[in-house]
Amino acid sequence: MTSPTRLSAAFAKPHPALVCFVTAGDGDTATNLDALVEGGADVIELGMPFTDPMADGPAIQNANIRSLGAGTTTADVFAIATAFRERHPETPLVLMGYANPMVRRGPEWFADQCRKAGVDGVICVDIPPEEDEALGPALRAAGIAPIRLATPTTDHKRLPQVIAGSEGFLYYVSVAGITGKQQAAQQSIEDAVAILKAATDLPVAVGFGVRTPEQAGAIACVADGVVVGSALVELVGEHGADAPRHLRTLTAGLAKAVHSAARTSA
């Protein structure tokens, strides 16, 4: 099965893709998402708030707390996604989150809601490739890309299984830990991306710990995409209603660095 058209197009551009993340229901999500697109994001990741975000560091944990405290539900997430798709018909939208909200009503229900809302892909942090049947078949049947995670601990024996279940792009988690301020050494990222790109034709996007245009630009020299989350989420928490202006500024800086990166063969 080919990847959804919007995701395919985002990674077929002549430059690497900038993937930007914010949490649904944290602040004025619609305006924040618009700011990311206006700043130059090529792909949007929308976090589904969850009570136990085990892969996330303090910034995104706090965003989850703020969102859930405001009463955000799964229905609200899909409403945000639907409205985003109406405003931005060409920008890929990926939901990222945890299994419970995705499968509690059944994987087919979740996949159908994604389809209706115009979602292009789903990253489920806590369903491993070995348990693909819990969600993957339903997503594929609905035309939604299940996007898998590879990490520094994904060895050569397990990597084929990770790749086999992934569509849209492969997300390389560059640090063996939670999201936030940890940063992987550039050389380790380059080595990992080279291994991944030798094993798959899927685009490889690198995230976790990417905070500045300088970091993003360096990674974009070897990767097909760069994912930025915590640095953007922190702006939402810090600036509240004024966050869109700051999101737009940081995204523009990131986009300039990523889009102008001098590509090398990984």
Secondary structure by P-SEA (a helix, b strand, c coil): ccccaaaaaaaaccbbbbbbbbbccccaaaaaaaaaaaacccbbbbbccccccccccaaaaaaaaaaaaacccaaaaaaaaaaaaaacccbbbbbbbcccccccccaaaaaaaaaaacccbbbbcccccccccccaaaaaaacccbbbbbcccccccaaaaaaaacccbbbbcccccccccccccaaaaaaaaaaaaaccccbbbbbcccccaaaaaaaacccccccccaaaaaaaaccccaaaaaaaaaaaaaaaaaaacccccc
